[in-house]
Amino acid sequence: KVEERRVDLLTRLEDDTLFHLEIQSINDTLMPSRMLKYASLIYEHYGEFPKQMVLYIGVRKIKIKNEISSQNLWYNYELRDISEFDCSKLIESEDITDNIIAILCNIKDIDKSYNKLMQKLGKLESKKREDYLRKIFYLLRLRPNLYQNIYRIKK
């Protein structure tokens, strides 16, 4: 069987720890085995196991398991639901990338956040604006309910 696996994000943290992040939009029952495969492949390449996290950005209640437990193996990773984050710092940030990520959170005032984001995008040169809009539309495909809310605001 031929498989090509690519992690969503692998980086080295300030404390020299390898950190692996996967962004997941559906409740995938095979997520624990996939994360274990990633951990193993990262270990083979770097000689160390990464700290791992799955960031769930789906609409439905999270049901993903974050461990594998058997007689000869116990493995786990951190599992977080973005809807539980306080994203006020991301919304207030001057960095437009933070503002875009914030649209995945539970935003109390989506009208204000959307308008602030559109004002920032309007100030960018067209090529950069197009790149950010592409990213926003990608995120909106992952969370259709956000698209409906933003469409409602634009009307």
DSSP file (Angstrom, degrees, kcal/mol; ACC not computed):
  #  RESIDUE AA STRUCTURE BP1 BP2  ACC     N-H-->O    O-->H-N    N-H-->O    O-->H-N    TCO  KAPPA ALPHA  PHI   PSI    X-CA   Y-CA   Z-CA
    1    1 A K              0   0    0      0, 0.0     2,-0.5     0, 0.0     0, 0.0   0.000 360.0 360.0 360.0 131.0    0.0    0.0    0.0
    2    2 A V        +     0   0    0      2,-0.0     2,-0.4     0, 0.0     0, 0.0  -0.883 360.0 174.4-103.2 126.3    1.4    3.4   -1.0
    3    3 A E        -     0   0    0     -2,-0.5     2,-0.6     2,-0.0     0, 0.0  -0.987  21.0-158.5-130.5 140.0    0.5    6.3    1.3
    4    4 A E        -     0   0    0     -2,-0.4     2,-0.5     2,-0.0    -2,-0.0  -0.970  18.1-173.2-115.8 117.1    1.6    9.9    1.3
    5    5 A R        +     0   0    0     -2,-0.6     2,-0.4    32,-0.0    -2,-0.0  -0.928   7.3 178.5-114.0 131.5    1.2   11.5    4.6
    6    6 A R        -     0   0    0     -2,-0.5     2,-0.1     3,-0.0    32,-0.1  -0.999  23.0-133.8-129.7 131.3    1.7   15.2    5.3
    7    7 A V        -     0   0    0     -2,-0.4     3,-0.2     1,-0.1    15,-0.1  -0.467  14.2-130.1 -78.3 155.3    1.2   16.8    8.6
    8    8 A D  S    S-     0   0    0     13,-0.4     2,-0.3     1,-0.3    14,-0.2   0.919  89.0  -2.3 -70.3 -43.6   -0.7   20.1    8.8
    9    9 A L  E     +A   21   0A   0     12,-1.4    12,-2.5     2,-0.0     2,-0.4  -0.959  58.4 174.6-152.6 130.7    2.0   21.8   10.9
   10   10 A L  E     +A   20   0A   0     -2,-0.3     2,-0.3    10,-0.2    10,-0.2  -0.977  22.3 153.7-134.7 122.6    5.3   20.6   12.4
   11   11 A T  E     -A   19   0A   0      8,-2.5     8,-3.3    -2,-0.4     2,-0.6  -0.944  43.4-114.4-144.3 162.7    7.5   23.2   14.2
   12   12 A R  E     -A   18   0A   0     -2,-0.3     6,-0.2     6,-0.2    -2,-0.0  -0.906  34.8-140.3-102.1 126.0   10.1   23.5   16.8
   13   13 A L    >   -     0   0    0      4,-3.2     3,-2.2    -2,-0.6    -1,-0.0  -0.251  29.4 -97.6 -79.5 169.6    8.9   25.4   19.9
   14   14 A E  T 3  S+     0   0    0      1,-0.3    -1,-0.1     2,-0.1    -2,-0.0   0.801 125.4  56.9 -58.2 -30.5   11.1   27.9   21.8
   15   15 A D  T 3  S-     0   0    0      2,-0.1    -1,-0.3     1,-0.0     3,-0.1   0.283 122.4-107.4 -86.2  12.5   11.9   25.2   24.4
   16   16 A D  S <  S+     0   0    0     -3,-2.2     2,-0.3     1,-0.3    -2,-0.1   0.555  74.9 139.8  74.9  11.9   13.3   23.0   21.5
   17   17 A T        -     0   0    0     33,-0.0    -4,-3.2     1,-0.0     2,-0.3  -0.659  55.8-122.2 -83.1 139.1   10.3   20.6   21.6
   18   18 A L  E     -A   12   0A   0     -2,-0.3    33,-3.1    31,-0.3     2,-0.4  -0.670  29.9-162.2 -76.3 135.6    8.9   19.4   18.3
   19   19 A F  E     -Ab  11  51A   0     -8,-3.3    -8,-2.5    -2,-0.3     2,-0.5  -0.987   7.9-167.7-127.3 127.5    5.2   20.3   18.0
   20   20 A H  E     -Ab  10  52A   0     31,-3.0    33,-2.1    -2,-0.4     2,-0.4  -0.962   6.2-172.9-117.0 125.5    2.8   18.7   15.6
   21   21 A L  E     -Ab   9  53A   0    -12,-2.5   -12,-1.4    -2,-0.5     2,-0.4  -0.970   5.2-171.4-120.9 131.4   -0.7   20.2   15.0
   22   22 A E  E     - b   0  54A   0     31,-2.4    33,-3.1    -2,-0.4     2,-0.5  -0.977  13.9-147.1-116.9 136.0   -3.5   18.6   12.9
   23   23 A I  E     - b   0  55A   0     -2,-0.4     2,-0.4    31,-0.2    33,-0.2  -0.909  19.7-172.4-103.7 126.1   -6.6   20.6   12.1
   24   24 A Q  E     + b   0  56A   0     31,-2.4    33,-3.0    -2,-0.5    34,-0.6  -0.969  21.4 178.2-127.0 129.8   -9.7   18.4   11.9
   25   25 A S        +     0   0    0     -2,-0.4    34,-0.4    31,-0.2     2,-0.3   0.511  69.1  48.9-108.3  -6.9  -13.1   19.5   10.8
   26   26 A I  S    S-     0   0    0     32,-0.1     2,-1.4    33,-0.1    32,-0.1  -0.905  90.4-101.6-129.1 160.3  -15.0   16.1   11.1
   27   27 A N        -     0   0    0     -2,-0.3     2,-0.7    34,-0.1     3,-0.0  -0.666  45.4-173.2 -80.5  93.1  -15.3   13.5   13.7
   28   28 A D    >   -     0   0    0     -2,-1.4     3,-1.7     1,-0.1    37,-0.3  -0.809  18.7-160.1 -95.1 114.3  -12.9   10.9   12.3
   29   29 A T  T 3  S+     0   0    0     -2,-0.7     4,-0.2     1,-0.3    -1,-0.1   0.724  92.4  56.9 -66.5 -20.3  -12.9    7.6   14.3
   30   30 A L  T 3> S+     0   0    0      1,-0.2     4,-2.2     2,-0.1    -1,-0.3   0.359  74.7 104.8 -91.8   6.0   -9.4    6.8   12.8
   31   31 A M  H <> S+     0   0    0     -3,-1.7     4,-2.8     1,-0.2     5,-0.2   0.891  75.2  54.1 -56.7 -44.4   -7.8   10.0   14.1
   32   32 A P  H  > S+     0   0    0      0, 0.0     4,-2.1     0, 0.0    -1,-0.2   0.922 111.4  44.5 -59.0 -42.7   -5.9    8.2   17.0
   33   33 A S  H  > S+     0   0    0     -4,-0.2     4,-2.1     2,-0.2    -2,-0.2   0.875 113.1  51.9 -69.9 -34.0   -4.3    5.7   14.6
   34   34 A R  H  X S+     0   0    0     -4,-2.2     4,-2.4     2,-0.2    -1,-0.2   0.919 110.4  48.0 -64.7 -43.2   -3.5    8.5   12.1
   35   35 A M  H  X S+     0   0    0     -4,-2.8     4,-2.7     1,-0.2    -2,-0.2   0.880 109.8  52.8 -65.7 -37.1   -1.8   10.6   14.8
   36   36 A L  H  X S+     0   0    0     -4,-2.1     4,-2.4    -5,-0.2    -1,-0.2   0.904 108.7  50.4 -63.5 -40.7    0.1    7.5   16.0
   37   37 A K  H  X S+     0   0    0     -4,-2.1     4,-2.7     2,-0.2     5,-0.2   0.936 111.2  48.6 -60.6 -46.4    1.4    7.0   12.4
   38   38 A Y  H  X S+     0   0    0     -4,-2.4     4,-2.8     1,-0.2     5,-0.2   0.929 110.6  50.7 -59.3 -45.2    2.4   10.7   12.2
   39   39 A A  H  X S+     0   0    0     -4,-2.7     4,-2.3     1,-0.2    -1,-0.2   0.909 112.0  47.7 -59.1 -42.8    4.2   10.4   15.6
   40   40 A S  H  X S+     0   0    0     -4,-2.4     4,-2.4     2,-0.2    -1,-0.2   0.912 112.7  47.4 -65.6 -43.9    6.1    7.3   14.4
   41   41 A L  H  X S+     0   0    0     -4,-2.7     4,-1.8     2,-0.2    -2,-0.2   0.887 112.5  49.5 -65.7 -39.1    7.1    8.9   11.0
   42   42 A I  H  X S+     0   0    0     -4,-2.8     4,-3.1    -5,-0.2     6,-0.4   0.908 110.4  51.2 -65.7 -40.8    8.2   12.1   12.8
   43   43 A Y  H  X S+     0   0    0     -4,-2.3     4,-2.5    -5,-0.2    -2,-0.2   0.919 108.4  51.6 -61.6 -44.0   10.3   10.0   15.2
   44   44 A E  H  < S+     0   0    0     -4,-2.4    -1,-0.2     1,-0.2    -2,-0.2   0.887 117.7  38.9 -59.6 -38.7   11.9    8.1   12.3
   45   45 A H  H  < S+     0   0    0     -4,-1.8    -2,-0.2    -5,-0.1    -1,-0.2   0.897 131.3  23.0 -80.8 -42.0   12.9   11.4   10.7
   46   46 A Y  H  < S-     0   0    0     -4,-3.1    -3,-0.2     2,-0.3    -2,-0.2   0.568  95.0-123.5-105.9 -11.5   13.9   13.5   13.7
   47   47 A G  S  < S+     0   0    0     -4,-2.5     2,-0.3    -5,-0.4    -4,-0.2   0.693  83.2  79.5  75.5  17.3   14.8   10.9   16.3
   48   48 A E  S    S-     0   0    0     -6,-0.4    -2,-0.3    -9,-0.1    -1,-0.2  -0.991  79.4-115.2-152.8 150.9   12.2   12.3   18.8
   49   49 A F        -     0   0    0     -2,-0.3   -31,-0.3    -3,-0.1     2,-0.1  -0.688  34.8-131.8 -85.7 139.2    8.5   12.1   19.4
   50   50 A P        -     0   0    0      0, 0.0     2,-0.4     0, 0.0   -31,-0.2  -0.471  18.6-108.5 -84.8 159.3    6.6   15.4   19.0
   51   51 A K  E     -b   19   0A   0    -33,-3.1   -31,-3.0    -2,-0.1     2,-0.4  -0.756  49.4-153.7 -74.8 134.1    4.1   16.9   21.3
   52   52 A Q  E     +b   20   0A   0     -2,-0.4    26,-2.2   -33,-0.2     2,-0.3  -0.896  22.4 175.5-123.7 146.8    0.9   16.5   19.4
   53   53 A M  E     -bc  21  78A   0    -33,-2.1   -31,-2.4    -2,-0.4     2,-0.5  -0.995  18.5-152.7-145.1 140.3   -2.4   18.3   19.2
   54   54 A V  E     -bc  22  79A   0     24,-2.4    26,-2.8    -2,-0.3     2,-0.7  -0.971  14.2-156.2-107.6 125.1   -5.6   17.9   17.2
   55   55 A L  E     -bc  23  80A   0    -33,-3.1   -31,-2.4    -2,-0.5     2,-0.5  -0.901  10.6-150.8-103.2 110.5   -7.5   21.2   16.9
   56   56 A Y  E     +bc  24  81A   0     24,-3.5    26,-2.6    -2,-0.7    27,-0.4  -0.701  25.2 167.8 -86.6 125.3  -11.1   20.4   16.1
   57   57 A I        +     0   0    0    -33,-3.0   -32,-0.2    -2,-0.5    -1,-0.1   0.168  33.8 128.3-119.8  15.0  -12.9   23.1   14.1
   58   58 A G        -     0   0    0    -34,-0.6    25,-0.2     1,-0.1   -32,-0.1  -0.129  61.9-128.6 -72.9 168.9  -16.0   21.2   13.1
   59   59 A V  S    S+     0   0    0    -34,-0.4    -1,-0.1    83,-0.2     3,-0.1   0.863  85.5  72.6 -83.6 -41.7  -19.6   22.2   13.6
   60   60 A R  S    S-     0   0    0    -35,-0.3    -2,-0.1     1,-0.2     3,-0.1  -0.245 102.2 -79.5 -73.5 163.1  -20.8   19.1   15.4
   61   61 A K        -     0   0    0      1,-0.1     2,-0.2     2,-0.1    -1,-0.2  -0.373  58.3-100.6 -60.6 138.9  -20.0   18.2   19.0
   62   62 A I        +     0   0    0      1,-0.1    -1,-0.1    -4,-0.1    19,-0.1  -0.432  49.7 161.7 -68.9 131.4  -16.5   16.7   19.2
   63   63 A K        +     0   0    0     -2,-0.2    -1,-0.1    -3,-0.1     2,-0.1   0.263  29.8 127.0-130.4   6.3  -16.5   12.9   19.4
   64   64 A I        -     0   0    0      1,-0.1     2,-0.2     2,-0.0   -35,-0.1  -0.417  55.2-132.3 -68.3 139.4  -12.9   12.1   18.4
   65   65 A K        -     0   0    0    -37,-0.3    -2,-0.1    -2,-0.1    -1,-0.1  -0.619   8.9-156.3 -86.6 154.0  -11.0   10.0   20.8
   66   66 A N        +     0   0    0     -2,-0.2    11,-1.9    13,-0.1     2,-0.3   0.076  64.5  50.2-121.3  24.9   -7.5   11.1   21.8
   67   67 A E  E     -D   76   0B   0      9,-0.2     2,-0.4     2,-0.0     9,-0.2  -0.997  56.4-146.0-155.5 160.4   -5.9    7.9   22.8
   68   68 A I  E     -D   75   0B   0      7,-2.7     7,-2.5    -2,-0.3     2,-0.4  -1.000  24.4-177.9-124.3 128.3   -5.2    4.3   21.9
   69   69 A S  E     +D   74   0B   0     -2,-0.4     2,-0.3     5,-0.2     5,-0.2  -0.979  15.4 140.2-134.0 121.9   -5.1    1.9   24.8
   70   70 A S        -     0   0    0      3,-3.0     3,-0.3    -2,-0.4    -2,-0.0  -0.841  65.1 -82.7-144.7-177.2   -4.3   -1.8   24.6
   71   71 A Q  S    S+     0   0    0     -2,-0.3     3,-0.1     1,-0.2    -1,-0.0   0.864 127.5  26.2 -60.2 -36.9   -2.4   -4.5   26.5
   72   72 A N  S    S+     0   0    0      1,-0.1     2,-0.4    -3,-0.0    -1,-0.2   0.422 121.4  47.5-110.0   1.1    0.9   -3.5   25.0
   73   73 A L        +     0   0    0     -3,-0.3    -3,-3.0     2,-0.0     2,-0.4  -0.993  44.4 179.2-148.7 136.3    0.5    0.1   24.0
   74   74 A W  E     +D   69   0B   0     -2,-0.4     2,-0.4    -5,-0.2    -5,-0.2  -0.971  20.5 163.2-133.5 123.1   -0.8    3.3   25.5
   75   75 A Y  E     +D   68   0B   0     -7,-2.5    -7,-2.7    -2,-0.4     2,-0.3  -0.994   4.2 165.6-139.2 141.0   -0.7    6.4   23.3
   76   76 A N  E     -D   67   0B   0     -2,-0.4     2,-0.3    -9,-0.2    -9,-0.2  -0.974  13.5-167.8-150.8 168.0   -2.4    9.8   23.5
   77   77 A Y        -     0   0    0    -11,-1.9     2,-0.2    -2,-0.3   -24,-0.2  -0.952  38.3 -88.1-148.5 163.0   -2.3   13.3   22.2
   78   78 A E  E     -c   53   0A   0    -26,-2.2   -24,-2.4    -2,-0.3     2,-0.4  -0.552  37.4-164.3 -77.7 141.6   -4.0   16.6   23.2
   79   79 A L  E     +c   54   0A   0     -2,-0.2     2,-0.4   -26,-0.2   -24,-0.2  -0.991  10.4 177.4-130.0 121.8   -7.4   17.3   21.6
   80   80 A R  E     -c   55   0A   0    -26,-2.8   -24,-3.5    -2,-0.4     2,-0.6  -0.961  23.7-142.2-129.1 144.8   -8.9   20.8   21.7
   81   81 A D  E >   -c   56   0A   0     -2,-0.4     3,-2.1   -26,-0.2     4,-0.3  -0.925  11.1-148.5-104.9 119.6  -12.1   22.2   20.3
   82   82 A I  G >  S+     0   0    0    -26,-2.6     3,-1.6    -2,-0.6    24,-0.4   0.768  93.8  69.5 -61.3 -25.1  -11.6   25.7   18.9
   83   83 A S  G 3  S+     0   0    0    -27,-0.4    -1,-0.3     1,-0.3    23,-0.2   0.689  95.4  56.0 -67.5 -15.5  -15.2   26.7   19.8
   84   84 A E  G <  S+     0   0    0     -3,-2.1    -1,-0.3    21,-0.1    -2,-0.2   0.500  87.8 102.1 -91.5  -5.4  -14.1   26.5   23.5
   85   85 A F  S <  S-     0   0    0     -3,-1.6     2,-1.0    -4,-0.3    21,-0.4  -0.485  75.2-127.3 -79.0 147.0  -11.3   29.0   23.0
   86   86 A D        +     0   0    0     -2,-0.2     3,-0.4     1,-0.1     4,-0.2  -0.854  31.8 178.8 -88.7 105.3  -11.5   32.7   24.1
   87   87 A C     >  +     0   0    0     -2,-1.0     4,-2.3    19,-0.3     5,-0.2   0.187  44.5 111.7 -97.8  17.1  -10.5   34.3   20.8
   88   88 A S  H  > S+     0   0    0      1,-0.2     4,-2.2     2,-0.2    -1,-0.2   0.870  78.3  52.6 -60.1 -36.2  -10.9   37.9   21.9
   89   89 A K  H  > S+     0   0    0     -3,-0.4     4,-1.0     1,-0.2    -1,-0.2   0.878 109.4  49.4 -66.9 -36.3   -7.1   38.4   21.7
   90   90 A L  H  4 S+     0   0    0      2,-0.2     3,-0.2     1,-0.2    -2,-0.2   0.897 111.6  48.9 -67.6 -39.3   -7.1   37.0   18.1
   91   91 A I  H  < S+     0   0    0     -4,-2.3    -2,-0.2     1,-0.2    -1,-0.2   0.894 115.1  43.8 -66.7 -40.1  -10.0   39.3   17.1
   92   92 A E  H  < S+     0   0    0     -4,-2.2    -1,-0.2    -5,-0.2    -2,-0.2   0.595  90.4 113.6 -82.4 -11.1   -8.3   42.4   18.6
   93   93 A S     <  -     0   0    0     -4,-1.0     6,-0.1    -3,-0.2    -3,-0.0  -0.198  67.4-137.9 -61.0 150.8   -4.9   41.5   17.2
   94   94 A E  S    S+     0   0    0      4,-0.0     2,-0.6     5,-0.0    -1,-0.1   0.619  81.6  95.9 -80.8 -14.5   -3.3   43.8   14.6
   95   95 A D    >>  -     0   0    0      1,-0.2     4,-1.6    -5,-0.1     3,-0.5  -0.683  68.0-151.8 -81.8 118.6   -2.2   40.7   12.7
   96   96 A I  H 3> S+     0   0    0     -2,-0.6     4,-2.1     1,-0.2    -1,-0.2   0.799  94.3  61.7 -62.8 -29.2   -4.8   39.8   10.0
   97   97 A T  H 3> S+     0   0    0      2,-0.2     4,-2.2     1,-0.2    -1,-0.2   0.908 103.3  49.9 -63.3 -41.3   -3.8   36.1   10.2
   98   98 A D  H <> S+     0   0    0     -3,-0.5     4,-2.1     1,-0.2    -2,-0.2   0.914 109.3  52.1 -60.8 -42.8   -5.0   36.1   13.8
   99   99 A N  H  X S+     0   0    0     -4,-1.6     4,-0.7     1,-0.2    -2,-0.2   0.876 108.9  50.1 -62.0 -38.5   -8.2   37.8   12.8
  100  100 A I  H >< S+     0   0    0     -4,-2.1     3,-0.9     1,-0.2     4,-0.3   0.918 110.4  48.6 -67.7 -43.9   -8.9   35.1   10.1
  101  101 A I  H >< S+     0   0    0     -4,-2.2     3,-2.0     1,-0.2     4,-0.3   0.872 103.0  64.6 -62.2 -35.9   -8.2   32.2   12.6
  102  102 A A  H >< S+     0   0    0     -4,-2.1     3,-1.8     1,-0.3    -1,-0.2   0.762  84.7  72.3 -61.2 -25.5  -10.6   33.9   15.0
  103  103 A I  T << S+     0   0    0     -3,-0.9    -1,-0.3    -4,-0.7     4,-0.2   0.693  90.7  60.8 -66.5 -13.9  -13.5   33.5   12.7
  104  104 A L  T <  S+     0   0    0     -3,-2.0    -1,-0.3    -4,-0.3    -2,-0.2   0.628  95.3  80.0 -83.0 -13.5  -13.4   29.8   13.6
  105  105 A C  S <  S-     0   0    0     -3,-1.8     2,-1.1    -4,-0.3   -22,-0.2  -0.237 102.2 -84.7 -84.5 174.8  -14.1   30.5   17.2
  106  106 A N        -     0   0    0    -21,-0.4     2,-0.5   -24,-0.4   -19,-0.3  -0.740  53.2-165.4 -79.1 102.7  -17.3   31.3   19.0
  107  107 A I        -     0   0    0     -2,-1.1     3,-0.5    -4,-0.2   -21,-0.0  -0.807  16.7-158.1 -97.4 127.2  -17.5   35.0   18.3
  108  108 A K  S    S+     0   0    0     -2,-0.5     2,-0.5     1,-0.3    -1,-0.2   0.905  91.3  31.0 -70.1 -41.2  -19.9   37.0   20.4
  109  109 A D     >  +     0   0    0      1,-0.2     4,-2.1     2,-0.1    -1,-0.3  -0.720  66.8 167.4-120.6  80.3  -20.2   39.9   17.9
  110  110 A I  H  > S+     0   0    0     -2,-0.5     4,-2.8    -3,-0.5     5,-0.2   0.836  75.4  59.4 -65.1 -32.7  -19.6   38.4   14.5
  111  111 A D  H  > S+     0   0    0      2,-0.2     4,-2.6     1,-0.2    -1,-0.2   0.957 108.7  43.2 -58.8 -51.1  -20.8   41.6   12.7
  112  112 A K  H  > S+     0   0    0      1,-0.2     4,-2.3     2,-0.2    -2,-0.2   0.910 116.0  48.1 -62.1 -44.2  -18.2   43.7   14.4
  113  113 A S  H  X S+     0   0    0     -4,-2.1     4,-2.2     2,-0.2    -1,-0.2   0.914 112.6  48.2 -64.7 -43.6  -15.4   41.1   13.8
  114  114 A Y  H  X S+     0   0    0     -4,-2.8     4,-2.6     2,-0.2    -2,-0.2   0.933 112.4  48.5 -62.8 -46.4  -16.4   40.6   10.1
  115  115 A N  H  X S+     0   0    0     -4,-2.6     4,-2.1    -5,-0.2    -2,-0.2   0.889 111.0  50.6 -63.2 -39.4  -16.5   44.3    9.5
  116  116 A K  H  X S+     0   0    0     -4,-2.3     4,-2.0    -5,-0.2    -1,-0.2   0.912 111.5  48.4 -63.1 -42.7  -13.1   44.8   11.1
  117  117 A L  H  X S+     0   0    0     -4,-2.2     4,-2.5     1,-0.2    -2,-0.2   0.915 110.5  50.5 -64.5 -43.5  -11.6   42.0    9.0
  118  118 A M  H  X S+     0   0    0     -4,-2.6     4,-2.2     1,-0.2    -1,-0.2   0.865 108.4  53.0 -64.6 -36.0  -13.1   43.5    5.8
  119  119 A Q  H  X S+     0   0    0     -4,-2.1     4,-0.8     2,-0.2    -1,-0.2   0.919 110.7  47.1 -64.2 -42.9  -11.6   46.9    6.6
  120  120 A K  H >< S+     0   0    0     -4,-2.0     3,-0.8     1,-0.2     4,-0.4   0.919 112.1  49.7 -64.3 -43.1   -8.2   45.4    7.1
  121  121 A L  H >< S+     0   0    0     -4,-2.5     3,-1.5     1,-0.2    -1,-0.2   0.885 104.4  59.7 -63.1 -37.7   -8.5   43.5    3.9
  122  122 A G  H 3< S+     0   0    0     -4,-2.2    -1,-0.2     1,-0.3    -2,-0.2   0.734 101.3  55.2 -63.1 -22.8   -9.6   46.6    2.0
  123  123 A K  T << S+     0   0    0     -3,-0.8    -1,-0.3    -4,-0.8    -2,-0.2   0.542  91.7  93.4 -87.6  -8.1   -6.3   48.3    2.9
  124  124 A L  S <  S-     0   0    0     -3,-1.5     2,-0.1    -4,-0.4    -3,-0.0  -0.486  86.5-100.0 -86.2 155.2   -4.1   45.6    1.4
  125  125 A E    >>  -     0   0    0     -2,-0.2     4,-2.4     1,-0.1     3,-0.5  -0.423  44.8-104.1 -68.5 153.8   -2.7   45.5   -2.1
  126  126 A S  H 3> S+     0   0    0      1,-0.2     4,-2.6     2,-0.2     5,-0.2   0.805 116.0  52.4 -57.8 -40.0   -4.8   43.3   -4.4
  127  127 A K  H 3> S+     0   0    0      2,-0.2     4,-1.8     1,-0.2    -1,-0.2   0.918 114.0  43.4 -64.5 -42.9   -2.5   40.2   -4.5
  128  128 A K  H <> S+     0   0    0     -3,-0.5     4,-2.4     2,-0.2    -2,-0.2   0.908 112.9  52.9 -66.8 -41.6   -2.3   40.0   -0.7
  129  129 A R  H  X S+     0   0    0     -4,-2.4     4,-2.7     1,-0.2    -2,-0.2   0.921 108.5  50.3 -60.1 -44.8   -6.0   40.6   -0.4
  130  130 A E  H  X S+     0   0    0     -4,-2.6     4,-2.2     2,-0.2    -1,-0.2   0.898 109.2  51.9 -60.4 -41.1   -6.7   37.8   -2.8
  131  131 A D  H  X S+     0   0    0     -4,-1.8     4,-1.7     1,-0.2    -2,-0.2   0.930 112.4  44.7 -62.1 -46.1   -4.5   35.4   -0.9
  132  132 A Y  H  X S+     0   0    0     -4,-2.4     4,-2.4     1,-0.2    -2,-0.2   0.889 111.6  52.8 -66.8 -38.6   -6.2   36.2    2.4
  133  133 A L  H  X S+     0   0    0     -4,-2.7     4,-2.8     1,-0.2    -1,-0.2   0.887 106.2  54.2 -63.6 -38.0   -9.6   35.9    0.8
  134  134 A R  H  X S+     0   0    0     -4,-2.2     4,-1.9     2,-0.2    -1,-0.2   0.913 109.6  47.9 -59.9 -42.5   -8.7   32.5   -0.5
  135  135 A K  H  X S+     0   0    0     -4,-1.7     4,-2.3     2,-0.2    -2,-0.2   0.904 111.0  50.5 -65.6 -41.5   -7.8   31.4    3.0
  136  136 A I  H  X S+     0   0    0     -4,-2.4     4,-2.5     1,-0.2    -2,-0.2   0.933 110.3  48.9 -62.8 -45.8  -11.0   32.8    4.4
  137  137 A F  H  X S+     0   0    0     -4,-2.8     4,-1.5     1,-0.2    -1,-0.2   0.857 108.9  53.9 -64.5 -33.7  -13.1   30.9    1.8
  138  138 A Y  H  X S+     0   0    0     -4,-1.9     4,-1.1    -5,-0.2     3,-0.2   0.941 110.8  45.8 -62.2 -46.8  -11.2   27.7    2.6
  139  139 A L  H  X S+     0   0    0     -4,-2.3     4,-1.2     1,-0.2     3,-0.4   0.886 108.7  56.1 -63.7 -38.4  -12.1   28.1    6.3
  140  140 A L  H  < S+     0   0    0     -4,-2.5     7,-0.4     1,-0.2    -1,-0.2   0.825 101.5  57.2 -65.0 -30.3  -15.7   28.9    5.4
  141  141 A R  H  < S+     0   0    0     -4,-1.5    -1,-0.2    -3,-0.2    -2,-0.2   0.846 106.1  50.9 -66.6 -31.7  -15.9   25.6    3.5
  142  142 A L  H  < S+     0   0    0     -4,-1.1   -83,-0.2    -3,-0.4    -1,-0.2   0.776 120.6  34.3 -74.4 -26.2  -14.9   23.8    6.7
  143  143 A R    >X  +     0   0    0     -4,-1.2     3,-1.6     1,-0.1     4,-1.1  -0.698  66.9 177.5-130.9  79.5  -17.6   25.7    8.7
  144  144 A P  H 3> S+     0   0    0      0, 0.0     4,-1.9     0, 0.0     5,-0.2   0.787  79.2  64.1 -56.0 -31.0  -20.7   26.2    6.5
  145  145 A N  H 3> S+     0   0    0      1,-0.2     4,-1.8     2,-0.2     5,-0.1   0.833  99.4  54.1 -64.9 -29.7  -22.6   27.9    9.4
  146  146 A L  H <> S+     0   0    0     -3,-1.6     4,-2.8     2,-0.2     5,-0.3   0.901 104.4  54.3 -67.5 -40.5  -20.0   30.7    9.4
  147  147 A Y  H  X S+     0   0    0     -4,-1.1     4,-2.8    -7,-0.4     5,-0.2   0.921 108.0  49.6 -59.0 -43.8  -20.6   31.3    5.7
  148  148 A Q  H  X S+     0   0    0     -4,-1.9     4,-2.0     1,-0.2    -1,-0.2   0.905 111.9  48.4 -62.5 -41.6  -24.3   31.7    6.4
  149  149 A N  H  X S+     0   0    0     -4,-1.8     4,-1.6     2,-0.2    -2,-0.2   0.920 114.4  44.7 -64.6 -43.9  -23.6   34.2    9.2
  150  150 A I  H  X S+     0   0    0     -4,-2.8     4,-2.1     2,-0.2    -2,-0.2   0.886 111.7  52.6 -69.6 -38.2  -21.2   36.2    7.2
  151  151 A Y  H  X S+     0   0    0     -4,-2.8     4,-1.3    -5,-0.3    -1,-0.2   0.897 107.3  53.4 -61.5 -39.6  -23.6   36.2    4.1
  152  152 A R  H  < S+     0   0    0     -4,-2.0    -1,-0.2    -5,-0.2     3,-0.2   0.887 108.5  50.2 -61.6 -40.0  -26.4   37.4    6.4
  153  153 A I  H  < S+     0   0    0     -4,-1.6    -1,-0.2     1,-0.2    -2,-0.2   0.897 106.3  54.5 -65.6 -41.4  -24.1   40.4    7.5
  154  154 A K  H  <        0   0    0     -4,-2.1    -1,-0.2     1,-0.3    -2,-0.2   0.792 360.0 360.0 -66.3 -28.1  -23.3   41.4    4.0
  155  155 A K     <        0   0    0     -4,-1.3    -1,-0.3    -3,-0.2    -2,-0.1   0.478 360.0 360.0 -66.6 360.0  -27.0   41.7    3.0
